[in-house]
């Protein structure tokens, strides 16, 4: 009896709160300050956090307070990106712009054609909200997907106005640039910062605008055939499985023809996190983003910050000066565009790309292995030069090569040809 009555009262309270906030948001739909006041009140819930009992810094000092640990973690995550960035070239000038410009001109014959972010409708906003997963993590503003779906009937119209204001004024809301970072344990000693990786969570509201821009940008790139066809990441109908199947089929086909295959696996270090914003914007311009769209993307990329929360204690925010935003919707697509011109510099080998993993491959008769290796070296040098010009860093420890052949041919190949010596001197 008690449980039954309790359930009835709980539902009545829930419905009363829902009606109250729906009425309040409806009343304030033309008053952004009033709406945000309601949202902040609604978002007063306990934010997810983790506990780290102890942390040891680089000097051997031990810390147990969650406030100190959150500060150390945030400093570590920020500094690790700075260290990788310091290993990139300081030349500063992005080269080979003409290569991208000529490629785009070959795809888009209309010199006046360009990409602009279209307005978003309230119907679009509602559809995006409906498709959001209820399990999506809550950002620094405390607004959850469940809450957003609850108030969507009265909130869509004012939110649509806000999103279109962002597009019209070429500005991305500052409040949506703050990321809440959770350290996720990987392995090893739990008191060492380098045994954790950052999981970044952004505002759910920002993802609505990002999904709209991402869909528009992808439609533009796909409709104009601008994306490299063998880029398998973040694209519909493509996956790690499709990339692996293609490479495997290629190797098996070469073996059927009594050919050997040389494969080089190239990995870029912290690639998403060290993308240079100026180069990213230059590439968007070369792919014919309009001037207003460029200004919007500049606002989107710059002046971002992050904080770490440990056991309810929040570190001070720190600025993130490089990279595409972690945990974002647009970040992966921008990265695809950033590396999209690599194939334009690789004339001798087959090139497969999956996000920041690049695979070079070539095949030949076993008697021509030295010539094939030289071709692979030339293309590797080209990718090394690309990485320097684009302020990327090739991870030499994870970059590997191998020669693939059948058992019968293996007996014919001299031992000195079995080891492909592909030096990475220009990347260190």
NURODO-237389 format. One record per residue (C-alpha): residue in one letter; x, y, z. Coordinates in pm, whole numbers, padded with zeros to 5 digits, always signed. Example, Ala and Ser with C-alpha at 12.3 -4.5 7.8 and 13.67 -1.06 7.14 Angstrom:
2
A+01230-00450+00780 S+01367-00106+00714 
//
This chain:
428
X+00000+00000+00000 X+00278+00242+00097 X+00481+00174-00219 X+00172+00224-00434 X+00094+00562-00273 X+00459+00667-00292 X+00465+00592-00666 X+00150+00801-00719 X+00293+01098-00524 X+00628+01076-00707 X+00453+01084-01046 X+00238+01379-00939 X+00547+01575-00828 X+00724+01492-01154 X+00427+01605-01365 X+00388+01924-01158 X+00754+02013-01210 X+00721+01940-01581 X+00416+02169-01613 X+00586+02443-01410 X+00900+02454-01624 X+00708+02415-01950 X+00490+02713-01855 X+00795+02912-01745 X+00990+02841-02065 X+00684+02921-02277 X+00647+03250-02090 X+01017+03335-02138 X+01057+03208-02495 X+01157+03556-02614 X+01375+03619-02308 X+01706+03425-02331 X+01806+03519-01974 X+01480+03381-01839 X+01522+03057-02032 X+01878+03005-01908 X+01763+03071-01551 X+01507+02791-01587 X+01761+02557-01745 X+02016+02615-01469 X+01751+02540-01209 X+01654+02224-01394 X+02016+02118-01425 X+02086+02127-01052 X+02174+01761-01034 X+02485+01585-00909 X+02738+01578-01190 X+02913+01250-01260 X+03262+01224-01116 X+03528+00965-01037 X+03751+00905-00739 X+04131+00875-00747 X+04264+00797-00400 X+04622+00910-00461 X+04834+01065-00735 X+05212+01098-00763 X+05356+01387-00966 X+05675+01390-01176 X+05884+01484-00870 X+05759+01195-00657 X+05527+01407-00444 X+05207+01230-00340 X+04865+01395-00329 X+04541+01264-00183 X+04309+01566-00195 X+04058+01557-00485 X+04110+01929-00555 X+04488+01886-00590 X+04447+01571-00796 X+04203+01739-01036 X+04453+02025-01088 X+04743+01784-01150 X+04536+01582-01396 X+04427+01887-01592 X+04786+02017-01604 X+04905+01678-01726 X+04647+01653-02005 X+04719+02010-02122 X+05099+01978-02102 X+05117+01645-02287 X+04959+01815-02588 X+05202+02107-02560 X+05495+01865-02556 X+05378+01691-02872 X+05311+02028-03034 X+05665+02143-02951 X+05797+01860-03168 X+05626+02000-03477 X+05797+02235-03717 X+05806+02603-03633 X+05833+02704-03999 X+05470+02802-03974 X+05384+02826-04342 X+05137+02576-04481 X+05268+02464-04821 X+05118+02303-05133 X+04800+02514-05126 X+04793+02499-05506 X+04765+02118-05492 X+04438+02135-05298 X+04310+02429-05505 X+04369+02239-05831 X+04202+01927-05689 X+03893+02122-05580 X+03874+02302-05916 X+03877+01965-06092 X+03573+01858-05887 X+03373+02183-05874 X+03362+02347-06215 X+03158+02647-06100 X+03410+02900-05968 X+03138+03072-05765 X+03023+02759-05580 X+03098+02756-05209 X+02991+02604-04879 X+02779+02809-04641 X+02607+02695-04324 X+02231+02699-04386 X+01974+02807-04131 X+01826+02538-03910 X+01450+02492-03867 X+01264+02405-03547 X+01167+02079-03717 X+01538+02000-03767 X+01606+02079-03401 X+01324+01851-03285 X+01444+01564-03506 X+01801+01597-03376 X+01681+01599-03014 X+01461+01294-03075 X+01760+01099-03209 X+01991+01185-02918 X+02072+00892-02692 X+01943+00918-02336 X+02274+00766-02224 X+02476+01056-02362 X+02696+01211-02093 X+02607+01547-01942 X+02836+01843-02013 X+02955+02121-01784 X+02617+02297-01796 X+02444+01998-01632 X+02175+01976-01901 X+02101+01612-01983 X+01940+01459-02290 X+01646+01342-02078 X+01589+01697-01958 X+01618+01833-02311 X+01361+01586-02441 X+01131+01672-02153 X+01122+02044-02237 X+01161+02007-02616 X+00794+02085-02700 X+00828+02440-02566 X+01205+02481-02595 X+01258+02403-02965 X+01143+02742-03092 X+01366+02961-02869 X+01658+02718-02915 X+01618+02740-03293 X+01641+03119-03270 X+01958+03088-03064 X+02120+02846-03311 X+02034+03063-03610 X+02172+03366-03426 X+02502+03177-03395 X+02501+03108-03771 X+02399+03464-03865 X+02661+03631-03644 X+02938+03377-03719 X+02994+03314-03349 X+02989+02993-03149 X+02853+03039-02794 X+03137+03067-02542 X+02951+02860-02282 X+02956+02564-02521 X+03335+02573-02558 X+03396+02448-02205 X+03471+02074-02181 X+03432+01861-01870 X+03712+01603-01871 X+03697+01271-01688 X+04024+01075-01648 X+03969+00716-01761 X+04205+00456-01617 X+04393+00252-01881 X+04639+00021-01704 X+04947+00028-01482 X+04986+00206-01149 X+04672+00397-01058 X+04866+00683-00897 X+05038+00781-01224 X+04881+01048-01447 X+05008+00888-01767 X+04798+00578-01695 X+04480+00776-01756 X+04334+00913-02076 X+04099+01211-02096 X+03734+01166-02187 X+03595+01503-02288 X+03224+01586-02264 X+03064+01894-02416 X+02723+02054-02378 X+02438+01857-02531 X+02299+02184-02669 X+02621+02244-02863 X+02587+01904-03028 X+02252+02002-03180 X+02418+02286-03368 X+02722+02073-03449 X+02507+01794-03594 X+02336+02045-03822 X+02667+02191-03944 X+02827+01845-03975 X+02541+01713-04188 X+02555+02019-04416 X+02934+01999-04453 X+02934+01625-04525 X+02659+01667-04786 X+02869+01935-04956 X+03184+01721-04954 X+03009+01402-05069 X+02791+01567-05334 X+03098+01731-05487 X+03308+01413-05460 X+03570+01593-05252 X+03646+01324-04992 X+03918+01069-05066 X+03736+00751-05163 X+03958+00524-04951 X+03906+00721-04629 X+03707+00476-04418 X+03654+00668-04092 X+03340+00856-03981 X+03157+00788-04308 X+02835+00604-04374 X+02900+00263-04526 X+03265+00265-04416 X+03430+00112-04109 X+03744-00053-03974 X+03601-00381-04106 X+03558-00247-04461 X+03912-00105-04458 X+04057-00434-04333 X+03858-00641-04584 X+03980-00424-04871 X+04346-00455-04772 X+04313-00830-04714 X+04144-00882-05052 X+04416-00679-05219 X+04692-00889-05060 X+04517-01218-05146 X+04466-01103-05505 X+04837-01020-05530 X+04926-01366-05397 X+04698-01529-05656 X+04906-01350-05923 X+05232-01469-05763 X+05312-01115-05651 X+05446-00996-05317 X+05294-00703-05125 X+05482-00439-04930 X+05277-00271-04656 X+05364+00029-04440 X+05143+00124-04144 X+05182+00491-04047 X+05049+00635-03722 X+05027+01007-03639 X+05091+01096-03274 X+04802+01272-03095 X+04680+01370-03441 X+04334+01499-03346 X+04475+01698-03054 X+04751+01893-03231 X+04569+02008-03545 X+04686+02363-03615 X+04385+02594-03629 X+04534+02831-03886 X+04609+02544-04124 X+04262+02397-04063 X+04100+02729-04156 X+04321+02761-04465 X+04208+02418-04580 X+03842+02505-04523 X+03897+02810-04741 X+04063+02599-05012 X+03761+02367-05005 X+03558+02683-05070 X+03396+02760-04739 X+03241+03108-04758 X+03398+03396-04567 X+03118+03401-04310 X+03146+03024-04265 X+03520+03058-04208 X+03452+03314-03937 X+03205+03076-03772 X+03459+02791-03775 X+03726+03022-03636 X+03494+03105-03348 X+03414+02736-03306 X+03778+02626-03287 X+03934+02901-03077 X+03916+03007-02711 X+03820+02662-02590 X+03893+02541-02239 X+03862+02234-02020 X+03851+02134-01655 X+03884+01802-01470 X+03650+01687-01194 X+03765+01438-00929 X+03526+01330-00653 X+03313+01640-00700 X+03611+01881-00695 X+03665+02082-01012 X+04002+02206-01136 X+04054+02553-01273 X+03978+02574-01646 X+04272+02587-01885 X+04276+02693-02248 X+04312+02433-02523 X+04504+02598-02806 X+04531+02318-03063 X+04331+02033-03206 X+03978+01962-03312 X+03749+01956-03006 X+03748+01622-02824 X+03404+01475-02768 X+03256+01691-03042 X+03047+01602-03347 X+03231+01829-03591 X+03584+01738-03479 X+03610+01405-03667 X+03478+01557-03992 X+03720+01848-03969 X+04002+01598-03920 X+03893+01406-04231 X+03924+01730-04424 X+04261+01807-04265 X+04420+01482-04391 X+04217+01464-04712 X+04502+01597-04928 X+04761+01335-04825 X+04674+01112-05126 X+04751+01403-05360 X+05118+01365-05262 X+05142+00986-05298 X+05183+00887-05666 X+05350+00545-05643 X+05156+00342-05385 X+04805+00248-05281 X+04687+00457-04987 X+04419+00365-04735 X+04326+00602-04452 X+04126+00540-04137 X+04122+00866-03939 X+04483+00909-03821 X+04598+00562-03935 X+04747+00556-04284 X+04844+00246-04481 X+05076+00249-04783 X+05091-00063-04996 X+05239-00175-05326 X+05283-00505-05507 X+05527-00648-05757 X+05692-00966-05879 X+05941-01108-05630 X+06231-01016-05859 X+06139-00645-05838 X+06120-00609-05459 X+06404-00350-05439 X+06225-00128-05692 X+05895-00157-05501 X+06070-00066-05176 X+06215+00245-05339 X+05867+00351-05453 X+05734+00303-05101 X+06027+00507-04965 X+05950+00793-05202 X+05588+00802-05093 X+05688+00774-04728 X+05917+01074-04776 X+05625+01262-04930 X+05406+01185-04628 X+05691+01290-04397 X+05711+01622-04581 X+05334+01657-04560 X+05347+01601-04184 X+05614+01869-04144 X+05425+02121-04355 X+05101+02047-04168 X+05258+02041-03818 X+05179+01676-03760 X+05408+01422-03590 X+05455+01066-03718 X+05472+00816-03432 X+05788+00621-03520 X+05724+00357-03253 X+05388+00262-03402 X+05489+00295-03767 X+05569-00053-03900 X+05640-00223-04233 X+05607-00579-04357 X+05641-00790-04668 X+05358-01036-04742 X+05400-01337-04969 X+05294-01699-05007 X+05500-01995-04885 X+05608-02097-05235 X+05750-01757-05326 X+05915-01721-04987 X+06174-01984-05086 X+06274-01783-05394 X+06321-01446-05225 X+06675-01361-05106 X+06694-01298-04731 X+06819-00941-04780 X+06492-00856-04961 X+06268-00985-04684 X+06344-00693-04452 X+06205-00366-04588 X+06436-00090-04463 X+06209+00214-04462 X+06381+00479-04251 X+06178+00755-04090 X+06463+00997-04045 X+06271+01300-04167 X+05997+01258-03907 X+06205+01272-03590 
//
